[in-house]
Structures are given as structure tokens and as C-alpha cells.
Amino acid sequence: MPDSDREKLGDETVPLWGAIPSWAEPEKVICVRGDDFSGLEIRDSFIRSAVGLHASLPLMNLAQRWVISFLRGEKTGNLWGRPLPGVTQWDRGFPGVVNKATR
């Protein structure tokens, strides 16, 4: 059962504890949040404010770059993210990925 702090995390639709499958390695999970939409994604940010992060996540350029990088097996574009809460040895997946949790 998740603790109360962890229950508060998530994308405002799915709590974090319900979004992480049991087979996922916690040190390899990459977290993003609503303010990761760039300033040029004005329309997408507006959509996020209307429907929430959960529904608008596929519109986020950052999320699209992560998917492309995963499929190609190499870093594509500017990537960043955050580790899961409590993870101290985060595997960023590719060299040069910025940890926004430390900024």
C-alpha cells in the first residue's frame, strides 16, 4: 500500500503508485511534469490546462523525443527528466540527459 506522500504524486488522473507497473525497474523510470512543455508549445500547454497532463502527455515534445530515442537506441534531441521519489541511483538511459530534480 502506498504511503500518503506517494499518493499525492502522479499526473492528477493516475496516482504514481498506480502508474508504475510491478515489472518496471524504479531506477530506470523517467518522470516528467506539466511544466516540461516548452514555451513554444503554447497550444499544447493550453490543452493540458483544459484536459490535464494525463491526456496531453502524447503532445509534449519532450515525451515524443524520449519515445524516439528509446526506439532508435540513441539520444535524439534535448532530453531531461526526473527520477522517481526515493531513487538515489537513477539510470538516465542516455549520456547527457539532464536531471531536472537537481536543478
C-alpha positions in Angstrom: 0.0 0.0 0.0 1.4 3.4 -0.9 2.2 6.0 1.8 0.3 9.3 1.9 3.1 11.3 0.3 3.4 9.0 -2.6 -0.4 9.0 -3.1 -0.2 12.8 -3.8 2.1 12.3 -6.7 1.1 11.5 -10.2 -0.5 13.3 -13.2 -3.7 14.4 -11.4 -5.5 11.5 -13.0 -3.5 8.4 -12.1 -1.6 8.3 -8.8 2.1 7.5 -9.1 1.7 4.1 -7.3 -0.9 3.1 -9.9 1.2 4.2 -12.9 4.3 2.2 -12.2 4.0 -1.5 -13.2 5.5 -4.1 -10.9 8.0 -5.2 -13.6 9.4 -1.7 -14.0 12.9 -1.1 -12.5 12.4 2.1 -10.4 15.9 3.4 -11.2 15.0 3.4 -14.9 11.7 5.2 -14.7 11.8 8.8 -16.1 9.3 11.3 -14.7 8.1 14.4 -16.4 5.6 17.1 -15.3 3.4 19.7 -16.8 5.9 22.5 -16.8 8.1 20.4 -19.1 6.1 21.8 -22.0 8.3 24.3 -23.7 7.4 27.9 -24.2 6.8 27.2 -27.9 4.2 24.6 -27.1 1.6 27.2 -26.3 -1.3 25.3 -27.8 -0.3 22.1 -26.1 0.0 23.8 -22.8 -3.4 25.3 -23.2 -4.8 21.8 -24.0 -3.0 20.5 -20.8 -4.7 23.1 -18.7 -8.1 22.0 -20.2 -7.7 18.2 -20.1 -4.8 17.6 -17.7 -1.3 16.1 -18.1 -2.5 12.5 -18.5 -4.4 13.2 -21.7 -2.0 15.7 -23.1 1.3 13.8 -22.5 1.5 12.5 -26.1 1.5 16.1 -27.3 4.6 17.0 -25.2 7.7 17.4 -27.5 9.9 16.0 -24.6 7.8 12.9 -24.3 8.0 12.4 -28.1 11.8 12.8 -28.1 12.0 10.2 -25.3 10.0 7.7 -27.3 12.0 8.3 -30.5 15.3 8.0 -28.5 14.1 4.7 -27.0 13.1 3.3 -30.4 16.3 4.4 -32.1 18.5 3.3 -29.1 20.3 6.7 -29.1 19.6 10.1 -27.6 17.6 12.3 -30.0 17.4 16.0 -29.2 17.4 17.6 -25.8 16.3 15.2 -23.1 15.6 15.7 -19.4 13.6 14.2 -16.7 13.4 13.3 -13.0 13.9 10.1 -11.1 11.1 8.5 -9.1 10.9 9.9 -5.5 13.3 7.9 -3.3 15.5 6.7 -6.2 19.2 7.6 -5.5 20.9 5.8 -8.4 19.0 7.0 -11.4 19.7 5.4 -14.8 19.1 8.2 -17.2 19.1 5.9 -20.2 21.5 8.0 -22.4 24.6 10.1 -21.7 23.8 13.8 -21.4 20.3 13.6 -20.0 19.7 16.4 -17.6 18.3 15.6 -14.1 15.7 18.4 -13.5 15.2 17.2 -9.9 18.7 18.6 -9.1 18.1 22.0 -10.8 
